[in-house]
Amino acid sequence: MKLRHVSSISSVSAEAWDRQFDPDYPFTRHAFLAALERHGCVGAGTGWEPCHLLAETEAGQLLGAVPLYLKTHSYGEFVFDFSWANASHQLGKPYYPKLVSTIPFTPVCGPRLGTSAAGVQSALGEALLNTTRDNRLSSTHLLFLDEAAASSLEDQDFLTRLDVQFQWCNRDYADFAGFLGGLSSDKRKKLQRERRRIREAGLHFRHCRGEDLSESDWHDIYALYANTYAERGQSPYLSLDFFLDYGRTAHSPMRVLSAHDGERRVAAAICLHGGDTLYGRNWGARGYYHSLHFETCYYQGIEFCIREGLSRFDAGVQGAHKLARGFDPVTTRSAHHLQDPRLHSAVAAFLQREREAVEAERWDLLEHSAFRAAEQERQRSTDA
């Protein structure tokens, strides 16, 4: 087996790359990652330099792959290590560049060490450490890992970091009313009041496949998406050309849930559908309508999942307010190795304290679930 890095995923066979990963997980698909590179979302000048890791036979057959980037900042990752960077600089060691395996701008748990062959995953982990050491990089980070991979990397001296996200679980609901019926009375009334405000505003919704939207539709949707960043004084992570290309490709997993005031589109949630899961990724709006964010980004996604028979709705990071709207707290994992032994040891001690706090927070959140007492008890029993 030989290991090498490539500066563009386009140099790798799409079929061979996709064979290494779960086909139901859209974010490691060759088409998604290639579109990010092709349309300048990552690459020169972005602080995200692709350096994907490949494991191959001597004859060149792909045995494993890691989506990998050389990072010169920590933006767009959603696992925050700015304090680690400061500590590294105080030790007289530059923190950037660093090596990061993640899906750019996409805080969704899933595979990072992709392989179709036994025994290759540990070799990929070792290769990441070697690359970091040989190139005098500060650290290696694998973000939003699946649980099995995070556990295996601990044997290779990676540190596991925990966090909490909120995801919706389909408990075989026949319709949205069935979902509401499982909530406590006060939470149910809150959701009904928020949805009523949307109806009273005269808004209606459309659910569309990305490939069914016209170029002008995508221009309008992108303007909504870009407005979210403009309000924060930032530039959008994703380009219009990315959406015009990847979003309109035949069989694209993109789904757009949009709110309309008459024929005028006033808000949109841009999602991806893979396997039994809907992933809510980006949203934008023009004008102000009370409860519009909750309806567009949460309730429409829940309705989509119930109608399509999907098991899970991952609506994105942060937002403890999701708990009151029927989302469950779930644990996420990332793996980290820092080259400087002093920093590695300090971060290990910090993560131990943080892990205890995260676990305590998750149990506390379960106690304040939006569901009725019987359902809360079922959740606690499942977690135990």
Secondary structure in CASP SS format (residue, H / E / C, confidence):
PFRMAT SS
TARGET T0000
AUTHOR 0000-0000-0000
METHOD secondary structure of the structure
MODEL  1
M C 1.00
K E 1.00
L E 1.00
R E 1.00
H E 1.00
V E 1.00
S C 1.00
S C 1.00
I H 1.00
S H 1.00
S H 1.00
V C 1.00
S C 1.00
A H 1.00
E H 1.00
A H 1.00
W H 1.00
D H 1.00
R C 1.00
Q C 1.00
F C 1.00
D C 1.00
P C 1.00
D C 1.00
Y C 1.00
P H 1.00
F H 1.00
T H 1.00
R C 1.00
H H 1.00
A H 1.00
F H 1.00
L H 1.00
A H 1.00
A H 1.00
L H 1.00
E H 1.00
R H 1.00
H C 1.00
G C 1.00
C C 1.00
V C 1.00
G E 1.00
A C 1.00
G C 1.00
T C 1.00
G C 1.00
W E 1.00
E E 1.00
P E 1.00
C C 1.00
H E 1.00
L E 1.00
L E 1.00
A E 1.00
E E 1.00
T C 1.00
E C 1.00
A C 1.00
G C 1.00
Q C 1.00
L E 1.00
L E 1.00
G E 1.00
A E 1.00
V E 1.00
P C 1.00
L C 1.00
Y E 1.00
L E 1.00
K E 1.00
T C 1.00
H C 1.00
S C 1.00
Y C 1.00
G C 1.00
E C 1.00
F C 1.00
V C 1.00
F C 1.00
D C 1.00
F H 1.00
S H 1.00
W H 1.00
A H 1.00
N H 1.00
A H 1.00
S H 1.00
H H 1.00
Q H 1.00
L C 1.00
G C 1.00
K C 1.00
P C 1.00
Y C 1.00
Y C 1.00
P C 1.00
K E 1.00
L E 1.00
V E 1.00
S E 1.00
T C 1.00
I C 1.00
P C 1.00
F C 1.00
T C 1.00
P C 1.00
V C 1.00
C C 1.00
G E 1.00
P C 1.00
R C 1.00
L C 1.00
G E 1.00
T E 1.00
S C 1.00
A C 1.00
A C 1.00
G C 1.00
V H 1.00
Q H 1.00
S H 1.00
A H 1.00
L H 1.00
G H 1.00
E H 1.00
A H 1.00
L H 1.00
L H 1.00
N H 1.00
T H 1.00
T H 1.00
R H 1.00
D H 1.00
N C 1.00
R C 1.00
L C 1.00
S C 1.00
S E 1.00
T E 1.00
H E 1.00
L E 1.00
L E 1.00
F E 1.00
L E 1.00
D C 1.00
E H 1.00
A H 1.00
A H 1.00
A H 1.00
S H 1.00
S H 1.00
L H 1.00
E H 1.00
D C 1.00
Q C 1.00
D C 1.00
F C 1.00
L E 1.00
T E 1.00
R E 1.00
L E 1.00
D E 1.00
V E 1.00
Q E 1.00
F E 1.00
Q E 1.00
W E 1.00
C E 1.00
N C 1.00
R C 1.00
D C 1.00
Y C 1.00
A C 1.00
D C 1.00
F H 1.00
A H 1.00
G H 1.00
F H 1.00
L H 1.00
G H 1.00
G C 1.00
L E 1.00
S C 1.00
S H 1.00
D H 1.00
K H 1.00
R H 1.00
K H 1.00
K H 1.00
L H 1.00
Q H 1.00
R H 1.00
E H 1.00
R H 1.00
R H 1.00
R H 1.00
I H 1.00
R H 1.00
E H 1.00
A C 1.00
G C 1.00
L E 1.00
H E 1.00
F E 1.00
R E 1.00
H E 1.00
C E 1.00
R E 1.00
G H 1.00
E H 1.00
D H 1.00
L C 1.00
S C 1.00
E H 1.00
S H 1.00
D H 1.00
W H 1.00
H H 1.00
D H 1.00
I H 1.00
Y H 1.00
A H 1.00
L H 1.00
Y H 1.00
A H 1.00
N H 1.00
T H 1.00
Y H 1.00
A H 1.00
E C 1.00
R C 1.00
G C 1.00
Q C 1.00
S C 1.00
P C 1.00
Y C 1.00
L C 1.00
S C 1.00
L H 1.00
D H 1.00
F H 1.00
F H 1.00
L H 1.00
D H 1.00
Y H 1.00
G H 1.00
R C 1.00
T C 1.00
A C 1.00
H C 1.00
S C 1.00
P C 1.00
M E 1.00
R E 1.00
V E 1.00
L E 1.00
S E 1.00
A E 1.00
H E 1.00
D E 1.00
G C 1.00
E C 1.00
R E 1.00
R E 1.00
V E 1.00
A E 1.00
A E 1.00
A E 1.00
I E 1.00
C E 1.00
L E 1.00
H E 1.00
G E 1.00
G C 1.00
D C 1.00
T E 1.00
L E 1.00
Y E 1.00
G E 1.00
R E 1.00
N E 1.00
W E 1.00
G E 1.00
A E 1.00
R C 1.00
G C 1.00
Y C 1.00
Y C 1.00
H C 1.00
S C 1.00
L H 1.00
H H 1.00
F H 1.00
E H 1.00
T H 1.00
C H 1.00
Y H 1.00
Y H 1.00
Q H 1.00
G H 1.00
I H 1.00
E H 1.00
F H 1.00
C H 1.00
I H 1.00
R H 1.00
E H 1.00
G C 1.00
L C 1.00
S C 1.00
R E 1.00
F E 1.00
D E 1.00
A C 1.00
G C 1.00
V C 1.00
Q C 1.00
G C 1.00
A H 1.00
H H 1.00
K H 1.00
L H 1.00
A H 1.00
R H 1.00
G C 1.00
F C 1.00
D E 1.00
P E 1.00
V E 1.00
T E 1.00
T E 1.00
R E 1.00
S E 1.00
A E 1.00
H E 1.00
H E 1.00
L E 1.00
Q C 1.00
D C 1.00
P H 1.00
R H 1.00
L H 1.00
H H 1.00
S H 1.00
A H 1.00
V H 1.00
A H 1.00
A H 1.00
F H 1.00
L H 1.00
Q H 1.00
R H 1.00
E H 1.00
R H 1.00
E H 1.00
A H 1.00
V H 1.00
E H 1.00
A H 1.00
E H 1.00
R H 1.00
W H 1.00
D H 1.00
L H 1.00
L H 1.00
E H 1.00
H C 1.00
S C 1.00
A C 1.00
F E 1.00
R C 1.00
A H 1.00
A H 1.00
E H 1.00
Q H 1.00
E H 1.00
R H 1.00
Q H 1.00
R H 1.00
S H 1.00
T H 1.00
D H 1.00
A C 1.00
END
